[in-house]
Amino acid sequence: MEVKKVEKLLSGKKILIMGAANKRSIAWGCAQAMLDNGAELIFTYQNERLKKSLLRLVSNEERLVECDVSKDESIAQAFATISEKFGKIDGIVHAIAFAKKDELAGDIMNSSREGYALAQDISAYSLIAVAKYAIKLLKNPASIVTLTYFGSERAIPNYNVMGVAKAALEANVRYLARDMAKYGVRVNAISAGAVKTLAVTGVKDHGELLRISEERTVDGKSVTTKEIGGTAAFLVSDLSTGVVGDTIYVDKGVHLI
Ligand SMILES: NC(=O)c1ccc[n+]([C@@H]2O[C@H](COP(=O)([O-])OP(=O)(O)OC[C@H]3O[C@@H](n4cnc5c(N)ncnc54)[C@H](O)[C@@H]3O)[C@@H](O)[C@H]2O)c1
């Protein structure tokens, strides 16, 4: 009798994870879910400090590539390095956002022009920049997944410029999904529930934000980064080929209640 090899959901898929800063990062939850499902992973890090942090999670330095999304040269160099070392890839998780702390407090009228632009640049435009430099490297079919938050739709206290950036990011997903379809690339977003990560601690009164979010889940327990990662694994897999340009909530029902 012929013994069949058991294939996992992401066996043979090479996925690039952008934005894993430490073990609490949503990107790290995505990485774990993808590893469990048989994917081969490559990681980008923002700078040397974050590389050190990431090395505590991923011992194989060969798999880590520097990429600061605020600089086109850095993105171009990162994708050139990835191409040289790993060849074509099947998917990208973009889990990157930034706004200055003083933009994530108080009234949005006090946002500065620079602070607003910076949040847009790193948190929304970067998806377009990544798509632009990645296009030659992505297989056909391939899948890009980004991370957004409900603050794009509702005025969440103190979230301010980041909420506006997330609304732009979700629009970017729709336009990119339309324009990348001809290359066989799907683009989608996950609207994740609030979880305690480094990024959240930049928001004033984030303790209250996390407490209220947890209270409003259907079972009173916050979504985990692994649960968010499970949906990311689905979105980079061939199970989701019909999902295009969409934003999927993974927040245990917070957006309903
Ligand atoms: N934590 C939450 O509650 C929550 C909820 C919904 C969506 N999100 C989104 O998930 C994504 C990941 O955030 P997280 O919560 O895991 O926090 P995190 O702090 O662990 O990750 C943010 C990442 O963005 C990276 N980054 C920032 N500026 C960069 C730059 N110039 N170049 C390259 N990388 C840069 C950081 O290095 C870090 O790895 C973000 O888009 C965030 O808005 C978070």
Ligand as a Chemical Component Dictionary entry (heavy atoms), coordinates in Angstrom:
data_LIG
# 
_chem_comp.id                   LIG 
_chem_comp.type                 NON-POLYMER 
_chem_comp.pdbx_formal_charge   0 
_chem_comp.three_letter_code    LIG 
# 
loop_
_chem_comp_atom.comp_id 
_chem_comp_atom.atom_id 
_chem_comp_atom.alt_atom_id 
_chem_comp_atom.type_symbol 
_chem_comp_atom.charge 
_chem_comp_atom.model_Cartn_x 
_chem_comp_atom.model_Cartn_y 
_chem_comp_atom.model_Cartn_z 
_chem_comp_atom.pdbx_ordinal 
LIG N1  N1  N 0  -2.493 45.536 19.527 1  
LIG C1  C1  C 0  -3.729 45.788 19.146 2  
LIG O1  O1  O 0  -4.645 45.911 19.958 3  
LIG C2  C2  C 0  -4.046 45.893 17.677 4  
LIG C3  C3  C 0  -5.389 45.776 17.263 5  
LIG C4  C4  C 0  -5.671 45.868 15.913 6  
LIG C5  C5  C 0  -4.643 46.079 15.005 7  
LIG N2  N2  N 1  -3.356 46.199 15.449 8  
LIG C6  C6  C 0  -2.308 46.410 14.447 9  
LIG O2  O2  O 0  -1.456 45.282 14.410 10 
LIG C7  C7  C 0  -0.218 45.683 13.840 11 
LIG C8  C8  C 0  0.917  45.143 14.697 12 
LIG O3  O3  O 0  0.958  45.847 15.931 13 
LIG P1  P1  P 0  1.100  45.122 17.335 14 
LIG O4  O4  O 0  -0.072 45.510 18.142 15 
LIG O5  O5  O -1 1.451  43.708 17.180 16 
LIG O6  O6  O 0  2.318  45.932 18.005 17 
LIG P2  P2  P 0  3.912  45.743 17.926 18 
LIG O7  O7  O 0  4.453  46.944 18.606 19 
LIG O8  O8  O 0  4.297  44.429 18.449 20 
LIG O9  O9  O 0  4.215  45.781 16.355 21 
LIG C9  C9  C 0  4.324  46.978 15.636 22 
LIG C10 C10 C 0  5.459  46.781 14.674 23 
LIG O10 O10 O 0  5.552  47.889 13.772 24 
LIG C11 C11 C 0  6.917  48.027 13.477 25 
LIG N3  N3  N 0  7.239  49.312 12.878 26 
LIG C12 C12 C 0  6.920  50.557 13.320 27 
LIG N4  N4  N 0  7.490  51.491 12.517 28 
LIG C13 C13 C 0  8.177  50.817 11.555 29 
LIG C14 C14 C 0  8.994  51.206 10.465 30 
LIG N5  N5  N 0  9.248  52.497 10.186 31 
LIG N6  N6  N 0  9.523  50.236 9.665  32 
LIG C15 C15 C 0  9.305  48.929 9.931  33 
LIG N7  N7  N 0  8.560  48.487 10.974 34 
LIG C16 C16 C 0  8.023  49.432 11.777 35 
LIG C17 C17 C 0  7.593  47.837 14.831 36 
LIG O11 O11 O 0  8.984  47.572 14.687 37 
LIG C18 C18 C 0  6.810  46.660 15.370 38 
LIG O12 O12 O 0  7.443  45.447 15.019 39 
LIG C19 C19 C 0  -0.275 47.205 13.733 40 
LIG O13 O13 O 0  -0.664 47.566 12.425 41 
LIG C20 C20 C 0  -1.368 47.559 14.727 42 
LIG O14 O14 O 0  -1.970 48.801 14.446 43 
LIG C21 C21 C 0  -3.034 46.104 16.754 44 
# 
loop_
_chem_comp_bond.comp_id 
_chem_comp_bond.atom_id_1 
_chem_comp_bond.atom_id_2 
_chem_comp_bond.value_order 
_chem_comp_bond.pdbx_ordinal 
LIG N1  C1  SING 1  
LIG C1  O1  DOUB 2  
LIG C1  C2  SING 3  
LIG C2  C3  SING 4  
LIG C2  C21 DOUB 5  
LIG C3  C4  DOUB 6  
LIG C4  C5  SING 7  
LIG C5  N2  DOUB 8  
LIG N2  C6  SING 9  
LIG N2  C21 SING 10 
LIG C6  O2  SING 11 
LIG C6  C20 SING 12 
LIG O2  C7  SING 13 
LIG C7  C8  SING 14 
LIG C7  C19 SING 15 
LIG C8  O3  SING 16 
LIG O3  P1  SING 17 
LIG P1  O4  DOUB 18 
LIG P1  O5  SING 19 
LIG P1  O6  SING 20 
LIG O6  P2  SING 21 
LIG P2  O7  DOUB 22 
LIG P2  O8  SING 23 
LIG P2  O9  SING 24 
LIG O9  C9  SING 25 
LIG C9  C10 SING 26 
LIG C10 O10 SING 27 
LIG C10 C18 SING 28 
LIG O10 C11 SING 29 
LIG C11 N3  SING 30 
LIG C11 C17 SING 31 
LIG N3  C12 SING 32 
LIG N3  C16 SING 33 
LIG C12 N4  DOUB 34 
LIG N4  C13 SING 35 
LIG C13 C14 SING 36 
LIG C13 C16 DOUB 37 
LIG C14 N5  SING 38 
LIG C14 N6  DOUB 39 
LIG N6  C15 SING 40 
LIG C15 N7  DOUB 41 
LIG N7  C16 SING 42 
LIG C17 O11 SING 43 
LIG C17 C18 SING 44 
LIG C18 O12 SING 45 
LIG C19 O13 SING 46 
LIG C19 C20 SING 47 
LIG C20 O14 SING 48 
# 
